[in-house]
């Protein structure tokens, strides 16, 4: 028989604690974001369609991006039991320097179009978190501006680091001068990008008429009406400043095709290596053979990447390629990975399967669009929490303890078997 009583007001007050309202709208919406997908939802609500789709979209049917994200979801973890991990060490040494977390911010172009704080917000948040920030050749903040944003942050136990991503352009001297400027500004690593001889077919941008600078149509105006804050920021902040391009008219694809050069070769890599005094990694590697050759050429590392699915659709999935590349190049060669990372568990899985480091692109931009600098801080905090929680649940205290046995890659796309003659011919 249940014993009932008249409710005691004091006991009711103990059980019914009212949450203090958060008056800061930006902080309120960012605190409510528990995942990168939550930040994406906020970003889509607050950003005009053309700018959001430029960030969110990929090439043609967007199969490369979809498959890359699915590959991380198709992971089965194998935790160890009775292995206490009350605290975890997420730090790593990468390319001659420290990082407080096993990921950095990837290079992204036209960033101030997504949100006007742009690369300065990304560089500042990265410096505060003690992770590297990579500036794109097509960034909308200068090399020197990014360096200044990094130096403005209080230096913690792990200092902020700047990396520079380089396209080799038709006018080679532009690329050479950018290389010299990044070196002079103290950037310590160059990401030499090799997967963009021409622009991929980014159909969302074409359908939206997305161009630099934005071109107003009835559709863009109607889309902007519920997002006046974005246009206010865009129209009341300094004009976009590109890291390299002297002219900015046309669609994104037209700009890329005018700047990139399909004749890029190992000869260009040799020239850039002579100019660059720091570490150099090759970004956009998509097979084992190229990985081995680049190791033998003496570069400092590679980034397995299909450019976030924005170039060749149906390109290889970097996460699937990772174990084979690691086995082929050995343990002493730096292998990094990007494309499709949306959760800290994705990063843990990549490290377990042999990645020395990972890079996030869209995840950072979703945070930027959701709340500027505070949104990027929130992105990093979400991923940090997911990494630490996943490590604890696996029973590991440091990244060095992660190993292939912690992960099984579940396969949806199984290659058709080749005949012995085809294999020999290859």
N, C-alpha and C positions, 0 to 999 in steps of 0.2 A: 504494500500500500504506500503510495507516494504521500509524503508529509508536506503539506502546503502551509504557507505563512503569508502574512501581509508584507509586501516588498519594503525593504529598509531603504530609505532615500540615500543614505550614505553609501550602502553597498551598490546601489544603482549607479551612483556617480563614479564609483571605482570601475564599474564594468563599461560605462558609456563615456569614453574619453573622446572629446571632439577634437578633430585635427585643426590646427591653426591655419587659417586661409593664407595662401601664398598670393600676394598682391602683384608680384612681378610676373607678367604674362609670359615672357620668354622663359624664365626659370621654371614656371609652372608646367609649360608644355614639354620642356626638355626633361624635367624630373619624371614626367609621366612616360617617357620613352624608355622602355626596358630592353629593347633589342634594336639592331640596325634596321630591321624592317619597320619598326615603329618610327624611327627617324625618317625613313623613306616616305612613309605615309604623311608625316608632317611636311616634309620638303615638297611633296607633290601638291599639297594643299596651298602652300605659300609661294610657289614659284610659277611664273608663266609657263605654259605648255611647251613652247619651243625650247626654252632654256632647260626645263626639266627633262624633256625627251632627249636633248643632246647628251645630257649626263647619263640618263637611264638606258638609252638605246644602244644598239650594236649594229653590225653590218647585216644587210639583206634580211634573211629570215630569223636572225638572232639565235641561230642554233648553237654557235660556239659558246656564247654566253650562257644560254640555258643549260647546255651540257656540262659546262664548267661548274656551275652552281649545283647541279644535280649530283656531280661526282663527289662533292663534299658532303652532301646529304646522304649519299650511299656509302656511309662509313659505319663500321661496327667497331666499337672500342672494347678492349679486353682489360678490365681493371684488375689490379692485384689486391688481395684482401689482407687485412691485419698488417698493413704497412702504413703507419701513421705519417701524415704529412701536415702537421699543424701550421707550418709556414712553407711557402714555396718561393724559390728564387727564379724569377722570370728574366733575368738579365742574360745578355749574350755578348760576346765579342764578335764583331763583324767588320771585315775589311779594314783592319788596323785600328779599330776604336770600339768603345762600348756602346751598348744600347740597353736601356732599362727594360725593354720588352722585345719579343722576337718578331716585331714588325715595324716598318717605317711607312711614311706616306709616299705613295707613288706619284710620278709626274702626271699632271693633268693640264690640258690646254684650256685657254679662254676662261679661267676660273672665276675672275671677277664678274663675268656675266651671270654665273649662278647666284652669287651673292657678293656684294661690293667689297667686303673685307678680303675676299679672295685669298691669294697665297700668303699674305701677311698673317691672316688668322691661322692658316695651316702651319706655317713656320713657327709662329709663336706658341701654338699648342704643342707642337712636336718638341720644341726646346724645353717647354715646361715639363713635359713628360719624360724627357731624356731619350728621345728616339730621333732618327734621321728624318729630314724633310727633303724631298726631291723637287727641284724646280724644272718645269718643262721648257724646252726651246720655245714653245708656243704659249708660255705663261703670260699673264697680264700684269705681272709685277717684275720689275727689273731684278737682275742678279744682285745689285747693290741694295735694293729695297728689301729683298728677302734676307740678306745678311744682316741688315739693320734690325729687322723684326726679330731675328734670332737673338741678337745681342741685347735687345731690350729686356729679355726675360731674365730673371734672377738665375744664376747658374747653380744648379743643384749638384748632387754627387755624380750624376752622369750629365756631361755638358751637351748642349744642342749641337747637332751636326747638319751641314748642308751638303747635298749631293746635286749634281746637275745632269739632266738628260739632254743628249745631243742628237739632233737630226743632221745628216749630211745633206746640204742643200745644193741646188743647181749652181748657185753662186757660192763656191767653196769658201771664199774669203769670209763670208758671213759666219759660217760654222767655225772657221779658224779663230776669228775675233771673239766669238762667244766663248770658245775654249780658253782663250787667254784671259778674258774678263773673269770667268768663274775661278780660274786658278788664282788670279790676283786677289779675288775676294775671299780666298781661304776655303773654298769648297774642296772637300777632300776626296770625293769619288765622282767619276764620270760614268753615266749610263749611256753607252753608245748603242743607239737603237737601230735595228736592222730589219724590222718587219714592215716597214712603211715606204717601199719604193714608190707607190702611188697610194692615193686615198681609197679606203674601202667604201663600198656603196652603203652609206648610212641613210636608209630610206625614210626614217622618221624625220630627219632634218630636211630632206627634199620635200616631203609632204607638208611640213610646217613652214617651208620657205625660210628656214633659219639661216641667217646671214650675219656677218660682222661688218659694220654695226647692224643692230636689228632693224628690219624694215617693217614699217607699220602697215597693216592691212586691217580691213574690217574685223577679220577673225582675231588678229592679235589684240586689237583694241577691246573687243568683247571679252577676250580671255583675261585682259589686264584689269578690267573694272573691279572684280572682287579681290584684286591683289595690289591695291594702291601703294602699299609700303615698299614693294619691290621697285616700282617705277620711281617712287620718291627717292629711294636710295640711289638708283641708277642715274637719275637726272641731276642729283645734287652732290655727287662725288666726282673726283677728278676723272678726266677722260681716260679711257683704257690705254694702258701702255704695254705694248708687247715686248717680250724679251729680245725679239729678233726682227720681226717683220716691219718694214718701213711703210707698207701699204696694207690696208685691212679691208678693202672692199670685196664683196662676193660671198658666196656660200662657203661653208667650212671645207667642203670637198674641193672647191676651186682654189681656195687658199693653200690647201695641202698639196694639190697637184702642181701648183705654181712653185712651191718651195722645195718639194722633195725631188729626188733624182733617182730614176730606176737603174742608173749605171753604177750605183754604189757597190764597192767591192772590197776585198782584203787590202788592196792598195790604199784605199781611204783610211782603213783602220790603222795601217802602218804610219800614215802621216799624222793622224790624231794622237797616236801613242807617242810620237816624237814631241808633240806639242804639250801633252798633258803630264804634269809632274806627279800626280797622285795615283790612286787606285783607279783601274778601268775595268768595268764589267760590260758584257754584251747582252743587251736586252732584246728579247724577241726570239730566242732560240727555241726550236720546235722539233728537233729530232736528236737521236743519240749520236749520229755521225758528226754533226756540227759541234756538238758538245765536246767530243773527243778532240776534234781538230782545234777548237779554240783553247782547250786546255794545253795542247801541245804547242800552240802559238805563244803561250806564256801570258795570256790575259789573267787578271786577278779573279775573275769569276764570271758567271752567267746568270741571267734571269730567264727561267722557263716561262714563257708568256705568249699568248696569242693576241696581245694588245687589248685585253678585256673584251674579246670577241668583236672588235670594231674594224678589223681589217679583212682577213680571209675567213669567210663563214665556212663552217665545217672543218676548221683547223683542229689540230690535235689538242686534247685536254691536258693542260700543264700538270695537273695533279696526278693524272694517270701516267704521264710520262716520267714523273719524278723518280720512282724507285729504279727504273731501268737506267736512267741517266746517272743516278748516284752510284749504282753498281759499276757502270762503265768507266766513270771518271775517277773513282776512288774517293777516299774519305778526306783527303787533304786539299781538295779543290772546292772553292766556294760555289754553291748552287743555291740560288734564291728562286722564289716562285711568286707569281701573282695570278690574277684572273679568277673571279668567282668567290672571293673570300667575303663572307657576310657574318661570321660568327667566330668567337675566340676558339671554339672547338675545331674549326677549320684550320686554324693556325697550329694548334697542338697536333692535329693529325699530320699536317705537312712536315712539322719538325720531326715527328716520330718516324716518318718515312724517308727522312734524309735531307730535308731542306735546312740550310743554315739560317735562313731568314725569309721573311715574307713581306709583301708590299700590298697596301690597301689603296684603292682608288675611289670607286663609287662610294664605299662605306664612309670615307672621309667627306666626300662631297654631299652626301645626304645630310650629314651633321651640319656642314657649312650652310646648306640651304635652309635647314630647319632652325638655325639659331646663330649664324655667324661664328665668331670665335668660341663662344660658349657651347655651340653645337659641336664643334670639332673636339673640344674638351670632353663632351659627353660621349662622342664616338669612341675616343680612346679609353674612357672610363668603362664603358660597356664591354669593350673587347678585353680590357685588362681583367675585369671581373670574371668573364667567361673563361679566359685562359686559366686563371688561378683556380676557379672552381673545378674545371675539367681535370687539371693536374691533381688536385686533392682527391677527386673521386677515382682517378686512376691509381692513386697511391704513389705518386712521384713527388719529390721535393725540389727537383731542378730540371731544367730542360735537358741536361746531359743524360738524365735517367730515361728519357723517352727513347723507344726503340721500335723497329717494325713490328715486333710481337704485340704491341699495344693496339695495332690497327689492322683491320681487314677492309680492303676496298671491295665493296659489293659491285658486281658488274651488270650493267644493263646492255651496253653496246659491246658485243663480242665480235672481234674481227673474223671475217670469213677466212677459213684456212687456205693457205697458198700451197701450190704444188711444189715439190722439191726443185723442179726446173726453174720456177719463178723465183724462189728464194736464192738459188745459185746465181741467177741472172742479176739480181739486185746486189 
